[in-house]
Amino acid sequence: MGKSCCIDHDASIVLLRKNYFVILVSLIILLPSVDTQYFATPLDCRKTCVCASNIISCPKMNLTHIPTELPTFTAVLDLSFNSISRLKADWTPDRLGRLHTLQLSHNGLNFLSTEAFVYVTRLRLLDLSSNSLKQLDEYIFQPLEHLEVLLLYNNRIAQIDRSAFAGLMSLQKLYMSNNQVSRFPLELVKERSRLETLKLLDLSGNKIKTLPLNELQELPAWIKNGLYFHSNPVPCSCELYDLVARWFNMEFSSATDYKTEHICVLPGSAKDKMAIMDLNKIYLNCSEVSVMKRDSFLEQFLVLDCDTRQKNVIKSWALPGNIPLPPAHETAIVLHDGSLQIGPLTADDSGIYTCYATGDAFNETLYVTVAVYNGTLSGGLENLKTAYTTLVGCLITVVMVLIYLYLTPCRCPCCPGQDLEKTDPGDSLHSSTVSIANRAQVDTGQALGGHAFAYRHVGFMEEQMKQNGRLNPIGEEDEEWQGEATERCKSEIGSDSPGHLYSPMVV
């Protein structure tokens, strides 16, 4: 019985050894494929990559790591359509000074080391599109001072540090469409902080809800021509329509190439969308936009911009009537930036000014319509002040006349008055009449004990004009009127007070 147990134990050991041998052989057979999938292996130009001179292409090989031992003369490295999820700092321990194109699209890439590009500073094109990147850390692309094209579209980028693109002194095209960006990176295009060589920025298809419309309107034309922001959930407004309509009228590619994709979100819970160019017709009834028209006044100085879609062009101007600008013109001067200064303006300066721009890609012609109004900019304000002054003067005059007519202390024609100035008689009937009235007033004042009251009412007796145009100083109607006035004076002054009949002063 003990012998049988020993035999069974020995048989088990033999069987186990055979199993270990089978497993070991299987691992040896599968080891090359396991290394290729899960471990960084040296470059193999026969099985995993295609090597053509200085180009190395390894697409769709299910690589999880970048091959090691890359030649230092590599200029193009294509690793697209693999499974490289992390780009670490040590992905290449050697400096690749000639590498100018690195393609890592469609890899599921979700991590970028802040030192991932330390040894590839001569890159001019970096393709990180169609991956799973969620954020861009600060100064992550700073070593790439020669980079010209950066592809980041079709990722999950939601957070961008304001310094993420710092150091990209040569960047010309930045593609960031179809991400989850909610903030417009104005620092990339704004004056003093912008990338000076950037001429294309694609932010379409993101989650941007607010656009800096005023700042975008002030950008140079060569930036606006390549600034794409369509297919974002921006709210509808006439300001937004004004911006997009101007870009359409100036034939900017960013507006004309994607006309149907320029939409906005209407107010309300339904979040309906509408084409921005229809806001002036259907919804908001925004006013039409006229481009390149300048209103001005006499004696004003005006600067006309030649805002072209190319940055570095040669500019020349023509005066109204398509007259070439002479070198020494009295009122028109071409400034150092190519703009035209005209002034002091006269009425003859109205018309269409033409700017001809000649560039490497294409030639461009811009027309600026100038309308000079018959007035000065300050004169309009002065005329307005004069009008107000005249109006106030008229109102004061009316008030004074009303006070004079209705708020005098005494309205009775027989009120005694102060001594009136003596009028020199003898020149005319008017002077005689006034003299008679004055003497009557003096006598009345003396009869009242020296208390004289000034009589302020003047009667215009045009109905007393008789034949030969002469005034009837004392007629029958005058006697009746004087009698009525005497009775009123007696009742107002008192029955005991002496009263004298006198005539009112007639002019």
C-alpha positions as CSV (number, residue, x, y, z in Angstrom):
1,M,0.0,0.0,0.0
2,G,2.9,2.4,0.8
3,K,4.5,1.5,-2.5
4,S,1.3,2.5,-4.5
5,C,1.2,5.9,-2.8
6,C,4.8,6.6,-3.8
7,I,4.0,5.6,-7.4
8,D,1.1,8.0,-7.6
9,H,3.2,10.9,-6.2
10,D,5.9,10.3,-8.7
11,A,3.4,10.2,-11.5
12,S,1.9,13.5,-10.4
13,I,5.3,15.2,-10.4
14,V,6.0,13.9,-14.0
15,L,2.6,15.2,-15.2
16,L,3.2,18.6,-13.6
17,R,6.6,18.9,-15.3
18,K,5.0,18.2,-18.6
19,N,2.4,20.9,-18.1
20,Y,5.0,23.4,-17.1
21,F,6.9,22.6,-20.3
22,V,3.8,23.1,-22.4
23,I,3.0,26.5,-20.8
24,L,6.6,27.6,-21.2
25,V,6.7,26.7,-24.9
26,S,3.4,28.6,-25.4
27,L,4.8,31.7,-23.7
28,I,7.8,31.6,-25.9
29,I,5.7,31.4,-29.0
30,L,3.4,34.2,-27.9
31,L,6.1,36.5,-26.5
32,P,6.8,38.5,-29.7
33,S,3.1,39.4,-30.0
34,V,2.8,40.3,-26.3
35,D,5.8,42.5,-26.5
36,T,4.4,44.3,-29.5
37,Q,1.1,45.0,-27.8
38,Y,2.0,45.8,-24.2
39,F,5.7,46.8,-24.1
40,A,7.9,49.3,-25.9
41,T,10.0,47.4,-28.4
42,P,12.7,48.6,-30.7
43,L,11.7,49.8,-34.1
44,D,11.1,47.0,-36.6
45,C,11.0,48.2,-40.2
46,R,10.0,44.8,-41.5
47,K,7.0,43.8,-39.3
48,T,5.5,46.8,-37.5
49,C,6.6,49.8,-39.4
50,V,7.4,51.0,-42.9
51,C,10.7,52.9,-43.1
52,A,11.2,55.0,-46.2
53,S,14.4,57.1,-45.9
54,N,13.6,59.6,-43.1
55,I,9.9,58.6,-42.9
56,I,8.7,56.0,-40.4
57,S,5.1,54.9,-40.7
58,C,3.4,52.5,-38.2
59,P,-0.4,53.0,-38.5
60,K,-3.0,50.4,-37.5
61,M,-0.5,48.1,-35.7
62,N,-2.3,48.1,-32.3
63,L,0.8,49.7,-30.6
64,T,0.4,50.8,-27.0
65,H,3.9,52.4,-26.9
66,I,6.0,54.4,-29.3
67,P,8.8,52.2,-30.7
68,T,12.2,52.8,-29.2
69,E,15.6,53.3,-30.9
70,L,14.2,55.7,-33.5
71,P,16.8,57.0,-35.9
72,T,18.0,60.5,-35.1
73,F,17.5,61.5,-38.7
74,T,13.7,60.7,-38.6
75,A,11.7,63.6,-40.1
76,V,8.2,62.1,-40.2
77,L,6.7,59.7,-37.6
78,D,3.2,58.4,-38.3
79,L,1.7,56.5,-35.3
80,S,-1.9,57.1,-36.1
81,F,-4.7,54.5,-35.5
82,N,-3.0,52.7,-32.7
83,S,-3.7,52.3,-28.9
84,I,-1.2,54.7,-27.4
85,S,-3.1,56.2,-24.5
86,R,-0.2,58.0,-22.7
87,L,2.5,60.2,-24.1
88,K,5.2,60.3,-21.4
89,A,8.3,62.3,-21.1
90,D,10.6,59.4,-21.9
91,W,8.9,58.2,-25.1
92,T,12.1,59.1,-26.9
93,P,15.2,59.3,-24.8
94,D,17.2,60.6,-27.8
95,R,16.9,64.1,-29.3
96,L,15.2,64.0,-32.7
97,G,16.5,67.2,-34.1
98,R,15.1,66.6,-37.6
99,L,11.6,65.4,-36.7
100,H,9.1,68.0,-38.1
101,T,5.9,65.9,-38.3
102,L,4.4,63.8,-35.5
103,Q,1.1,62.1,-36.1
104,L,-0.7,60.6,-33.1
105,S,-4.4,60.8,-34.2
106,H,-7.0,58.0,-33.4
107,N,-5.1,56.6,-30.5
108,G,-7.3,57.1,-27.5
109,L,-4.7,59.4,-26.1
110,N,-5.8,60.8,-22.7
111,F,-2.5,62.0,-21.1
112,L,0.1,64.4,-22.2
113,S,3.2,64.9,-20.1
114,T,4.4,68.5,-19.6
115,E,7.8,67.3,-20.8
116,A,6.5,65.2,-23.8
117,F,8.0,67.5,-26.4
118,V,11.4,68.4,-24.9
119,Y,13.4,66.4,-27.4
120,V,11.3,67.2,-30.5
121,T,11.6,71.0,-30.5
122,R,11.8,71.2,-34.3
123,L,8.3,70.0,-34.9
124,R,6.3,72.0,-37.4
125,L,3.2,69.8,-37.5
126,L,1.7,68.0,-34.5
127,D,-1.5,65.9,-35.0
128,L,-3.3,65.0,-31.7
129,S,-6.7,64.9,-33.3
130,S,-9.5,62.3,-32.6
131,N,-8.2,61.3,-29.1
132,S,-9.6,61.5,-25.6
133,L,-7.7,64.6,-24.3
134,K,-9.7,66.5,-21.6
135,Q,-7.5,69.4,-20.7
136,L,-4.4,71.3,-21.8
137,D,-2.1,72.2,-18.9
138,E,0.0,75.3,-18.6
139,Y,3.0,75.7,-20.9
140,I,2.5,72.2,-22.3
141,F,3.5,73.2,-25.8
142,Q,6.1,75.8,-24.9
143,P,9.2,73.9,-26.3
144,L,7.6,73.8,-29.7
145,E,8.7,77.3,-30.9
146,H,8.9,76.2,-34.5
147,L,5.4,74.5,-34.6
148,E,3.2,75.9,-37.4
149,V,0.2,73.5,-37.4
150,L,-1.5,72.0,-34.3
151,L,-4.4,69.6,-34.7
152,L,-6.5,69.1,-31.6
153,Y,-10.0,68.7,-33.1
154,N,-12.4,65.8,-32.1
155,N,-11.2,65.4,-28.5
156,R,-12.9,66.0,-25.2
157,I,-11.0,69.2,-24.3
158,A,-13.0,71.3,-21.8
159,Q,-10.3,73.1,-19.9
160,I,-7.5,75.2,-21.5
161,D,-5.0,77.0,-19.4
162,R,-4.4,80.5,-20.5
163,S,-0.7,79.8,-20.9
164,A,-1.1,76.4,-22.7
165,F,-0.1,77.9,-26.0
166,A,2.6,80.2,-24.7
167,G,5.8,79.9,-26.6
168,L,4.2,78.9,-30.0
169,M,5.9,81.8,-31.7
170,S,5.5,80.3,-35.2
171,L,2.0,78.8,-34.9
172,Q,-0.1,79.6,-37.9
173,K,-3.1,77.2,-37.7
174,L,-4.8,75.9,-34.6
175,Y,-7.7,73.4,-35.1
176,M,-9.8,72.9,-32.0
177,S,-13.2,72.1,-33.4
178,N,-15.6,69.4,-32.0
179,N,-14.4,69.7,-28.4
180,Q,-16.2,70.8,-25.2
181,V,-14.6,74.3,-24.9
182,S,-16.9,76.8,-23.2
183,R,-14.6,79.9,-23.1
184,F,-13.4,81.7,-26.2
185,P,-9.6,82.0,-25.9
186,L,-9.4,85.7,-26.7
187,E,-5.8,85.9,-25.6
188,L,-4.8,84.1,-28.7
189,V,-6.0,86.8,-31.1
190,K,-6.2,90.0,-28.9
191,E,-3.7,92.8,-29.4
192,R,-0.5,92.5,-27.3
193,S,-1.2,88.9,-26.2
194,R,-2.0,87.2,-29.5
195,L,0.2,84.8,-31.4
196,E,1.5,87.1,-34.1
197,T,1.7,84.5,-36.8
198,L,-1.7,82.9,-36.1
199,K,-3.9,83.2,-39.1
200,L,-6.4,80.3,-38.6
201,L,-8.2,79.5,-35.4
202,D,-11.0,76.9,-35.6
203,L,-13.3,76.8,-32.6
204,S,-16.4,75.5,-34.3
205,G,-18.6,72.8,-32.8
206,N,-17.8,73.6,-29.2
207,K,-20.0,74.8,-26.3
208,I,-19.1,78.5,-26.4
209,K,-22.2,80.5,-25.2
210,T,-20.6,83.9,-25.0
211,L,-18.6,85.7,-27.7
212,P,-16.6,88.9,-27.1
213,L,-18.3,90.6,-30.0
214,N,-16.8,94.1,-29.6
215,E,-13.3,92.7,-29.4
216,L,-13.8,90.4,-32.4
217,Q,-15.2,93.3,-34.4
218,E,-12.0,95.3,-33.9
219,L,-9.6,92.5,-35.0
220,P,-7.7,92.9,-38.2
221,A,-9.3,91.5,-41.3
222,W,-6.5,88.9,-41.8
223,I,-7.4,87.4,-38.4
224,K,-11.1,87.5,-38.9
225,N,-10.8,85.8,-42.3
226,G,-9.5,82.7,-40.6
227,L,-11.5,82.8,-37.3
228,Y,-14.2,80.0,-37.3
229,F,-16.8,79.9,-34.5
230,H,-19.8,78.4,-36.2
231,S,-22.0,75.7,-34.7
232,N,-21.7,77.0,-31.2
233,P,-24.7,77.7,-28.9
234,V,-24.4,81.5,-28.9
235,P,-27.6,83.5,-28.1
236,C,-29.2,85.4,-31.0
237,S,-28.8,89.2,-31.0
238,C,-28.6,92.1,-33.4
239,E,-24.9,92.6,-32.3
240,L,-24.2,89.0,-33.4
241,Y,-25.9,89.6,-36.7
242,D,-24.0,92.8,-37.3
243,L,-20.7,91.0,-36.8
244,V,-21.5,88.0,-39.0
245,A,-23.1,90.2,-41.7
246,R,-20.1,92.4,-42.0
247,W,-17.9,89.3,-42.4
248,F,-20.2,88.0,-45.1
249,N,-20.1,91.4,-46.9
250,M,-16.3,91.4,-46.7
251,E,-16.2,87.8,-48.1
252,F,-14.3,86.4,-45.1
253,S,-13.7,82.6,-45.6
254,S,-14.8,82.0,-42.0
255,A,-18.3,83.3,-42.8
256,T,-18.8,82.4,-46.4
257,D,-17.4,78.8,-46.3
258,Y,-19.9,77.7,-43.6
259,K,-22.9,80.0,-44.2
260,T,-25.5,77.4,-43.2
261,E,-23.6,76.5,-40.0
262,H,-23.7,80.0,-38.6
263,I,-26.6,79.6,-36.3
264,C,-27.7,81.0,-32.9
265,V,-30.1,80.0,-30.1
266,L,-33.4,81.8,-29.7
267,P,-34.5,82.9,-26.2
268,G,-36.9,80.5,-24.5
269,S,-37.0,77.0,-23.0
270,A,-37.3,75.3,-26.4
271,K,-33.8,76.5,-27.3
272,D,-34.7,76.7,-31.0
273,K,-31.9,77.5,-33.4
274,M,-32.0,80.0,-36.3
275,A,-29.6,81.1,-39.0
276,I,-27.8,84.3,-38.0
277,M,-28.3,85.9,-41.4
278,D,-32.1,85.6,-41.0
279,L,-32.2,87.7,-37.8
280,N,-32.9,90.9,-39.9
281,K,-35.8,89.3,-41.7
282,I,-37.7,87.0,-39.4
283,Y,-37.0,87.3,-35.7
284,L,-35.2,90.5,-34.4
285,N,-35.7,92.7,-37.5
286,C,-32.1,93.8,-37.2
287,S,-31.1,96.7,-39.4
288,E,-29.1,96.1,-42.6
289,V,-25.4,96.4,-42.5
290,S,-23.4,98.7,-44.8
291,V,-19.7,98.0,-44.9
292,M,-16.8,100.4,-45.6
293,K,-18.8,103.7,-45.3
294,R,-17.4,106.6,-43.4
295,D,-19.5,109.7,-42.4
296,S,-17.6,112.9,-41.7
297,F,-17.8,116.7,-41.4
298,L,-16.1,119.7,-42.9
299,E,-12.6,120.5,-41.6
300,Q,-12.3,117.1,-40.0
301,F,-9.4,114.7,-40.5
302,L,-10.3,111.1,-41.5
303,V,-8.2,107.9,-41.6
304,L,-9.3,105.2,-44.1
305,D,-8.1,101.7,-43.3
306,C,-7.0,99.3,-46.0
307,D,-8.0,96.3,-43.9
308,T,-7.1,93.3,-46.1
309,R,-7.5,89.6,-45.7
310,Q,-3.7,89.1,-46.0
311,K,-1.2,90.3,-43.5
312,N,1.8,91.4,-45.5
313,V,0.7,93.1,-48.7
314,I,1.7,96.1,-50.8
315,K,-1.0,98.8,-50.7
316,S,-1.8,101.8,-53.0
317,W,-4.7,104.2,-53.0
318,A,-6.8,105.9,-55.7
319,L,-8.9,109.1,-55.1
320,P,-12.6,109.5,-56.1
321,G,-12.9,109.0,-59.8
322,N,-10.2,106.3,-59.7
323,I,-7.5,108.9,-59.8
324,P,-4.1,107.6,-58.6
325,L,-2.9,109.3,-55.5
326,P,0.0,111.6,-56.5
327,P,3.2,111.4,-54.4
328,A,2.8,114.9,-53.0
329,H,-0.9,115.5,-52.3
330,E,-2.0,118.4,-50.1
331,T,-4.8,116.7,-48.2
332,A,-4.2,113.0,-48.6
333,I,-1.2,111.1,-47.0
334,V,-0.5,107.4,-47.0
335,L,0.6,106.3,-43.4
336,H,3.2,103.7,-42.6
337,D,0.6,101.0,-42.1
338,G,-0.9,101.6,-45.5
339,S,-4.0,103.5,-44.3
340,L,-4.9,106.8,-45.9
341,Q,-5.3,110.1,-44.0
342,I,-7.4,112.9,-45.6
343,G,-8.2,116.3,-44.3
344,P,-9.0,118.9,-43.5
345,L,-12.1,117.8,-45.3
346,T,-14.1,119.8,-47.9
347,A,-17.3,119.0,-49.7
348,D,-15.2,117.9,-52.7
349,D,-13.6,115.1,-50.7
350,S,-16.8,113.0,-50.8
351,G,-16.7,109.9,-53.0
352,I,-15.3,106.4,-53.2
353,Y,-11.7,105.8,-52.3
354,T,-10.0,102.6,-53.6
355,C,-7.3,100.6,-52.0
356,Y,-5.4,98.1,-54.1
357,A,-3.6,95.4,-52.2
358,T,-1.0,93.1,-53.8
359,G,0.0,89.9,-52.0
360,D,1.6,86.6,-52.5
361,A,-1.6,84.5,-52.5
362,F,-4.0,86.9,-54.3
363,N,-4.7,90.5,-55.0
364,E,-7.5,92.4,-53.3
365,T,-9.4,95.6,-53.9
366,L,-11.2,97.5,-51.2
367,Y,-13.7,100.4,-51.6
368,V,-14.4,103.0,-48.9
369,T,-17.3,105.4,-49.4
370,V,-16.8,108.8,-47.7
371,A,-19.7,111.2,-47.2
372,V,-18.7,114.8,-46.0
373,Y,-21.7,116.6,-44.4
374,N,-22.1,120.4,-44.8
375,G,-21.2,121.3,-41.2
376,T,-18.4,120.8,-38.7
377,L,-18.3,118.3,-35.9
378,S,-18.1,121.1,-33.2
379,G,-20.4,123.4,-35.2
380,G,-23.3,121.1,-34.7
381,L,-23.0,121.3,-31.0
382,E,-22.6,125.1,-31.1
383,N,-25.7,125.5,-33.2
384,L,-27.6,123.3,-30.8
385,K,-26.5,125.4,-27.9
386,T,-27.5,128.6,-29.8
387,A,-31.0,127.1,-30.5
388,Y,-31.5,126.3,-26.8
389,T,-30.3,129.8,-25.8
390,T,-32.8,131.4,-28.3
391,L,-35.6,129.3,-27.0
392,V,-34.9,130.2,-23.4
393,G,-34.7,133.8,-24.3
394,C,-38.1,133.7,-26.0
395,L,-39.7,132.0,-23.0
396,I,-38.3,134.6,-20.7
397,T,-39.6,137.4,-22.9
398,V,-43.1,135.9,-23.0
399,V,-43.1,135.6,-19.2
400,M,-42.0,139.2,-18.7
401,V,-44.7,140.4,-21.1
402,L,-47.3,138.5,-19.1
403,I,-46.1,139.9,-15.9
404,Y,-46.1,143.4,-17.3
405,L,-49.7,143.0,-18.6
406,Y,-51.4,141.2,-15.7
407,L,-49.3,141.6,-12.5
408,T,-48.9,145.4,-12.3
409,P,-49.8,147.0,-8.9
410,C,-52.5,149.2,-10.4
411,R,-54.8,148.5,-13.4
412,C,-57.0,151.6,-13.1
413,P,-56.4,154.1,-15.8
414,C,-57.0,157.0,-13.3
415,C,-54.3,155.9,-10.8
416,P,-52.1,158.8,-10.1
417,G,-48.5,158.3,-11.3
418,Q,-45.1,159.6,-10.8
419,D,-44.0,162.6,-12.7
420,L,-43.4,161.7,-16.2
421,E,-40.6,163.1,-18.2
422,K,-41.6,166.2,-20.1
423,T,-41.9,165.7,-23.8
424,D,-40.9,168.4,-26.1
425,P,-44.2,169.5,-27.8
426,G,-44.6,170.8,-31.2
427,D,-43.1,168.2,-33.4
428,S,-46.2,166.2,-34.1
429,L,-49.7,165.4,-33.0
430,H,-48.3,162.5,-31.0
431,S,-46.1,164.7,-29.0
432,S,-49.0,167.1,-28.3
433,T,-51.2,164.3,-27.1
434,V,-48.5,163.0,-24.8
435,S,-47.9,166.5,-23.5
436,I,-51.6,167.0,-22.6
437,A,-51.7,163.6,-20.9
438,N,-48.6,164.5,-18.9
439,R,-49.9,167.8,-17.7
440,A,-53.1,166.2,-16.6
441,Q,-51.2,163.6,-14.6
442,V,-49.1,166.3,-13.0
443,D,-52.2,168.2,-11.9
444,T,-53.8,165.1,-10.6
445,G,-50.8,164.2,-8.6
446,Q,-50.7,167.7,-7.0
447,A,-54.3,167.6,-6.1
448,L,-53.8,164.3,-4.2
449,G,-51.4,165.8,-1.9
450,G,-48.3,165.0,-3.8
451,H,-48.8,161.2,-3.8
452,A,-48.4,160.5,-7.4
453,F,-48.7,157.0,-9.0
454,A,-47.1,156.0,-12.2
455,Y,-49.6,155.1,-14.9
456,R,-48.2,152.3,-16.9
457,H,-50.9,151.3,-19.5
458,V,-50.6,152.6,-23.0
459,G,-53.6,152.6,-25.4
460,F,-53.2,152.2,-29.1
461,M,-56.1,154.0,-30.7
462,E,-55.8,153.2,-34.3
463,E,-59.6,153.5,-34.7
464,Q,-59.2,157.2,-34.2
465,M,-57.3,157.7,-37.4
466,K,-59.2,160.2,-39.5
467,Q,-58.8,161.6,-42.9
468,N,-55.4,162.6,-44.1
469,G,-54.0,160.0,-41.6
470,R,-54.2,162.4,-38.7
471,L,-55.0,161.4,-35.2
472,N,-58.0,163.0,-33.5
473,P,-56.6,163.9,-30.1
474,I,-59.8,164.7,-28.4
475,G,-63.0,163.4,-29.9
476,E,-66.5,162.6,-28.8
477,E,-65.6,159.0,-28.0
478,D,-62.7,160.3,-25.9
479,E,-65.0,162.5,-23.8
480,E,-67.3,159.5,-23.1
481,W,-64.4,157.3,-22.2
482,Q,-63.0,160.0,-19.9
483,G,-66.3,160.3,-18.1
484,E,-66.4,156.6,-17.4
485,A,-62.8,156.7,-16.2
486,T,-63.6,159.6,-13.8
487,E,-66.5,157.7,-12.2
488,R,-64.3,154.7,-11.6
489,C,-61.6,156.8,-10.1
490,K,-64.0,158.4,-7.7
491,S,-65.2,155.0,-6.6
492,E,-61.7,153.6,-6.1
493,I,-60.0,156.7,-4.6
494,G,-62.9,157.8,-2.5
495,S,-65.7,160.3,-2.8
496,D,-64.1,162.9,-0.7
497,S,-60.8,162.8,-2.5
498,P,-60.5,165.3,-5.2
499,G,-60.2,163.9,-8.7
500,H,-59.3,165.6,-11.9
501,L,-60.1,164.4,-15.3
502,Y,-57.2,163.5,-17.4
503,S,-56.5,161.6,-20.6
504,P,-54.4,158.5,-20.8
505,M,-51.1,158.7,-22.6
506,V,-51.6,157.8,-26.2
507,V,-48.9,156.7,-28.6
